[in-house]
Amino acid sequence: KGMANKYYISGNDKEDIMQIAKIGLYEGIKTFDEKRTLNPALFLKRCAEIDIKDEVKKLNRDKHKTLGVACSLD
């Protein structure tokens, strides 16, 4: 929840950002290697943060701006 409060994605709420972080945690668990990483908590936190940042960058690109500012005709 603390990481989700730091980031904003237009058109999404905090639960969406938390879901992205959970996916990052899952991917981090799959790729975790005890021999290479000393602190698993820091590794998993970093994986979640990287996924959130990548998603923010992806959705803030110019090609996605029209979806973020679009409004309904109803």
N, C-alpha and C positions, 0 to 999 in steps of 0.2 A: 504494500500500500504506500509505503514511503517513497518508493521509486516512481510510482504512478502519479503522485502529486507533483513531481518535478517536471513532467512533460505534458504537452498539450498537442493533440491532433484534432484539427477541425473536423467536426461531424462525428466525433467519437467521444465517449465518456470514459471515466476512470476505470470502469469494469473492462472495457475493451483493451486498455493499456495493461491492466493487470493480466488479462488473458494472454497478451503478447509476452509478458514477463514469464508466465507459467510455461509457455512453449519454449522459451529460452532456457528455463530451468530443466525441462525435460531433455532438451538437446544436450545441455551440459552434463546431465547425468549419464546419457548414452556415451558421450565422448570422454568422460573423466578417466584419467589414467593416474593411478596412485604413484607410479614411478616418476612421473614428470611434475606433478603438482603437490606442494606441501600442505596447503590449506584448502580443503574442499569447499568450505563456506565462501571464501573469497573468490574461488574459481566460479562457483555457481552464480554468485551475485554478479560477477563480471559478465557471464554469459547472458543473463537476463537483461542487464543494462545495454549490452551490445545489440541485442535483438530489438529493444525498444528504440534505441537511437537509429538503427537501420530502418525501422518502420516509419519513424518520424521523418527521416530524410526522404524515404520513398514517397510518402503521401504528400510532402510539401513541394514536390517537383512541379514545374510549370504545367506539365501535361495533366496533372491531377487537380489543378486549381479550379477548373470549372465545376468539378464535382463538389468541391468544398464550399463554393459560393452559390450553388444552384438553389433555387427555391421552387416550391410546388406551384403549379398553376391553379390548383383548387382553391 
